């Protein structure tokens, strides 16, 4: 079976669980160096970061996905994606690898996990006894949320 970009997912962790994005949506992955906080912003908005002269909003993906655990790790990496023609940095605990997942290795998310807060999940990848929650980046933000990130 030939590997194509459609079969590749960037795998990352949020509180020890594995998640993935379609690799075609990912522009780059960098370590969080200096984060500039912005007062009076949404709880999932960590602040701004300067990546080679471009200032990008940084979103705490755990908070955006409503993953709240005690003793939660501080995000170490950011995955830069482009949504609605805007670059956004998504803070994650760690980035593990790029993994091939074929359609027969992906189950659509079961009804038990479908709710308002999990509308971002489009499937669960199964690979070598690992379960990887696959996130649909296109449903992660509304158009208004994207505008708010860039217009303040």
C-alpha angles and dihedrals in degrees: 000000000000118000117233132177089258089068096052126096131182105231119209139162134243112183093340095307120114122239134172143205127199103265091226089069094053119092099179146330122230139169116254105253110165121002119197109210119220115209123229096018134135115291092246092052107095096181138259133314131195112227110184093323097320117108112217132185113244118217123198098228092198091059093042090053092042094243103153120167131160114255089022115181121249109248112258103183138041127213111209114214135170117234124173089351092304127110114231130181115221114201115221134171095243142338113233109182148297111278134192112233118178124203092258089057093056124079118195108245111276119246091249091069097042112104140122091283096046099046086114094068116092099171152336119252118215117202129154093340090311123124113209121188109221116215123210102220092193091066097041095091135025119229089252092053091052091049090049092053091057102034097040 
